[in-house]
Every structure is written in structure tokens, then in C-alpha cells.
Amino acid sequence: MNALINKSKRGAMFVRACMLLLVGISQLAFAQSNSIESIVANQQGANIIVKIAMKSPLAKLPVGFSIASPARIALDFADVSNGTGKTSIDINTGELRTVTLVEATGRSRMIFNLNKPLNYAATIEGKFLIVTIDGSGGIATPVNSQGLPVNNDSTPLLSSKSMLHDIDFRRGVGGEGRVVVDLPLNQVAVDVHQQGQKIYVTFLKVGLPDVLRRRLDVADFGSPVQTITTTPSGENVQMVIEPKGLWEQSSYQSDTQFVLEVKPIKEDPNKLTQGTQGYRGEKLSFNFQNIEVRAILQIIAEVSGLNVIASDTVTGTITLRLKDVPWDQALDNIMQIKGLDMRKNGNVIWVAPKDELLTKEKLELEQKAQIADLEPLKTESFQLNYQKAEAFKQVFGVDGQSTNRLLSKRGSAVIEPRTNQLFITDIPSKIEEVRKLIQKTDIASKQVMIEARIVEADDSFSKNLGVKLGFTDLRGINGGNAGYQVSGNQRVALTGNYLGVGEQTGQATVTSGSYAPNSQFVNLPAAGIGGLNPGSLAVSLFSSAANRFLNLELSALEADGKGKVISSPRVVTADQLKALIEQGTELPYQVATSSGATSITFRKATMRLEVTPQITPDGNIILDVEVHKDSVGQQTTMGFAINTKEVKTMVLVENGGTVVLGGIYQQTEADNVTKIPFFGDLPLLGNLFKTTGKSNQKTELLIFITPKIMTDRLGLK
């Protein structure tokens, strides 16, 4: 009887459930009056155009969102059913693989499965929804059935470039700095990456108004952000954010607003890693009481995607509450608390107590050592091509001064310098290590040609002016009275010197040519320059009887010279090997010995280039260079002086580039005046009682260095 009652009850419940299901189906059919009929995709250039046919025109665009991992675009159609009869449609066009349709109560979701994250745009055209997926990774622009760009409301798209609307900065309650950017569209692609201590934000395919092209100094807000610089970069806009101190950044985009937040991090001296910058795992939250450690490891394995093997000795429970913590940081903390450690091999993590891991590794090392003591020895020879065999003496301890740092305790090495070979006797694993060492070291060194150009320029100017002034009275010689009458019988004679007065008054005998030197009372001619005598101009003022003469001679010389000496030494050497090239003269000197005798010694006056190149991994060249440019100077009582010019430095130069190592510029100016006191200071007339000289000499030394890596053995390409 009870069984019959139970059967009748179950039958009534089944009928009631069927009636409810029929009502639900009828309501669902009534609500979802629209449906997706077909999906067709084709490619136009880099874009993928998906044409979705609906049973009735859509009233508005479906709500959509996209995710990066896995790369998907999802569209939610309200009150729309799946009328295609398929749940998955293969497309395989461009970056679009498949389209998945999922139908739920009151709505349908269309999922575009992509190979990589891309932007999309959609527009409604009659009974069709046209979705445009930009395959280039930029901003997607909706198009109509003819492939012409349109707005989301199917009106023609303006050709003007979309511009950023506004850039603002705000300070949060926790001291964080927020950069808020108003975007022109909700489909603007934004790339955020950190380089060094700067954050670079790139807004793809948008413009920047002139009013926003600026540098914001926000240091006074008290956040980690110091400056925000926004500039156009081709078709994009780039923003550079410069924070200071310890910080971490996060960003998100909501509709047409992009927000980047920079939070300060308080330094904790007990932590090796400040903040979350040292951990890169996916964030998760835990809240467990007395959960087994093995269960926590299982959860972390599922989140991280790694394979976790826990030793049988991993036991015990743990109570933890973590919120938004990277899984690798959570694993690190759990192992520290429980005294565990891990070893990673590929995507497999082995977790065990620290003592157990150390004991196992110690046993493995002892086993390897025992095997090495019993393993048979093997002898192999190595022919060296570029290295000298004797260079391996210290490596194998053959020199007796260094220990064997490569072979086992049973191994030995014989170096044959005549044939440049190595003979190694050891276990096979050690011989293999020797082979790898030789393969990495016995290689040809790159050759570098270093060309130096030493330029010496000389520009000199000299000018000298001089005068000779004399007076001669010939009346006494011609039978008249010499000199000038002062009073009565007293007369005065005037001429250049004491002998000249005697010649004019008859006290001394006049000789041939004595008038010129003896009659001059100003004898300051211009000095010669470079062994050349100055030019002169003589003027004489005399009486009508030719008895009295006032003689004037002006002399002048001007020289202007320019010269240039170029020395160009070249030398070729191997990478990191010193090269030296020298040319010049050795000068002999007499020096006294300890016995009192004299001997001859020599000193060099040479042009000398000494350089050591080092080729960097990126193809540049570091030069440790020393340049001497000596010349023979003036002769002294002890011998010739040597004029020296030297540059010693270390520089980084690109291959084939030229760098100026240094320069010496020297300018000498001189003004010389020789005059007779008082008379030489008279205005205008003073020029007749003095000689002047002016010189200006400029010398300049420049040293240029050009290194080139030789690409073959014959020379440069």
C-alpha cells in the first residue's frame, strides 16, 4: 500500500514538473522572438569582417567585452536565441579561429576565439550585425556591407583623427597617484609597460590636442609620481610617467576612461623583496582554518599550472588568510613557515623538508664521487689552432704553482708546445668538460685596425715698425762756422754722438761713411722676422746750400704665416692585445758617469701610438689609447730640448666611427715698444723716437681616432 502511494506521488510530481517545463518553454519561445540565423566571415586587408544575419533588426548593439588570456571577444544578445542549429562554427580566417554560440535563459552569447588579443567594432545595418575585428592590433573601425567606414549608428565616419579629450591627475587617500585620461572611444588600444624607473603608456591611433601637449609637474601632490609628459609619436600618443622611491603600478580601462594608479610601497627591512614587484604569479585569496599543507599545495598547483610533487614527509596543518597575494609569494611563505624547500625541474616542483632535500643531494654527490673513483680513465688529445698550449698550464696545474681546477684527482694533463697539443687523461665526463672549454676559448680573435690622425695647425702674424733720425751740419767742413751761435763767440753743435760732434767742429778727422752712424741720435730700426730684413724709406730735409741735413729713415716688416702638419699612424692588432707603432728621431746627449768620464746617451723625439682595443658584445670598441707627439725643440747648453704633447685616455667608439680624443689650443700675443724717454711719449712726434713690434701666434693640436673591425683576413670590407 505504501509502495502504491509512493508511486502515485512520484507520478504526480513528474506531471507537475512536465507542466512547469512546458510553461517555461512557451514563455521562453514567446520572450526570444529574435534569433541568430547565420554567420559569415571574410577578410578585408588586415581586418576580419563578420556578418551576422538576424531574424529581426536589433534595437541596439549587443553588450560586448574582451579578455586577453585566452584571447576572446564575447557579445551578449538579449532576448535572442540561436537559430543556426550549431554551437561552434569554424572560421579560420586571419586571427579568428572559431565562433561559439552559447544559449541561456533570456539571452545568447557569441564568443569569437582568436589567436591573439584584438580590438573590435560593431554596427547595425538592417537585419545584419556587422562586426569588424582589426587584425593589426590597433583601433577597430566599423564598416558597412560595402566595406565603407561608418559610425556605430551606420552614419558615414568622419575622416578626422580621434583626439584625447583630457588628462588629469589626482591623489588618493593612501598617497597613491592616479593619472586619468578621457579617451575619444571605448575601443582605444592602450599599451602600458615599465622600462627602468619610468612607466610608458602608448595610446594607439589617436591624436593629441595642442592644449594637452605638455609636461605636468605633480611632485607637490605628495605621491610617488613626479612628472607626466605627453607627446605625439607618429600615429600614436605617448605618455611618460616618472615616479620616485618604492612603488608599484596598476591600470584599468572603464568605457572611455583610462586610469593608471601608482601606489607607494613602505620599505620593510625584514623582506628581501619590497611589495609585489618580486613576484609575478596570478593573485589569489585564501581563508582556511587548520587546512592540511598538502591540500594547499594542490590548490597552488591548479592555479599555477605547474606539477607539484610533495614528499611523504610533508605533513601538518596550517591556518592562513591571504587576500590578493601572488601564488608564488604564498608558496614561498608557506614553505618558510613549515620548514620546507623546493627543487624545480622544468614545470615540475618537488616540495620536501629542507633537511631531506639536503641529505638527498649530499648522497647523490657522494655517489658521483665514488663513481668517479672507480670509473675507467680515458686519454684524448686536443689540437689547438689559435691558443698556445702553454696557456693551459695554470688551468691543469702543470706549472707546479697552481692547483688543478678542472680535472679530477685522478686526471692528468701533458702539454706539448712543439705541436701545440694537449693530452688529457681522465674520466669521460671531465674530458667532455675540457672539450667544451677548448671549444669556447680556442677561437680566432677579431682584428681591429686603429687609425689616428694628429693635426697640428699654426697661424702666426708679426708686424714691426722702426725709425732712424739723424742731423748733420756740414758748414764747418765746407769753410763756414759749425753749429749755432749762442752768445758772442759761443756756439753749439748738434748731432748723433760724441764723435759726430768732433767731426762737425773739426776736433776729429772725418772718415768715409762716418756721417751715417755718428749723426744719428735715434737709431731704432724695425727688427727682422724669420731671417728677413725689413723694408725702409728714407727722407732728408736740408738747407738750400746743402750744409744742414735732417735725415729720417722709416723701416717696417710684416709677416703672416699659416701651416698644418698631419700625422696619420695606423696599426692592426687583435682584440684585447696591445699594439705599438713609433716613428721619430733619437737625439744624442753627453752625460757624466760615476767615474767622471762622459758617455753618450740617446733620448727619443717620436710620434708614438700605443692602443689596446676591446670589442664589446654589441659591436662597439673600447680603446685604451696613448698618443705621443714629440718634436725637437731649441738647442741648449745641455743639448736639444724636446717638445712633448701627449694624450692618454679610454673611450668607447662605435665600429668605423671617429672620436676626438683631445685638443690643445695655445695663443700667444705680444706687443713690444722701444723708445727714447720723454720724446717717445710725445703725441704724434713720439713715433719718431720709438720702434714697435706686434706678434700673434696661434697653435692647435687635435687627435682623431678611428677604429674598424676587420671582417676578413685580407682587410676591411
Helices and strands as residue ranges (DSSP letters): H 2-31, E 34-44, E 47-54, E 63-67, E 72-78, E 80-82, E 88-93, E 96-104, E 107-114, E 119-125, E 128-134, E 166-171, E 177-182, E 190-195, E 198-203, G 210-212, E 215-217, G 219-221, E 225-233, E 236-243, E 247-254, E 257-264, E 283-292, H 293-304, E 307-310, E 317-326, H 327-338, E 340-345, E 348-353, H 354-374, E 378-383, G 389-392, H 393-396, E 412-416, E 421-426, H 428-441, E 447-473, E 484-487, E 490-492, H 498-505, H 515-519, E 520-524, E 535-542, E 548-567, E 570-574, E 579-592, E 598-615, E 621-629, E 631-636, E 639-643, E 646-653, E 659-675, G 679-681, G 685-689, E 690-710
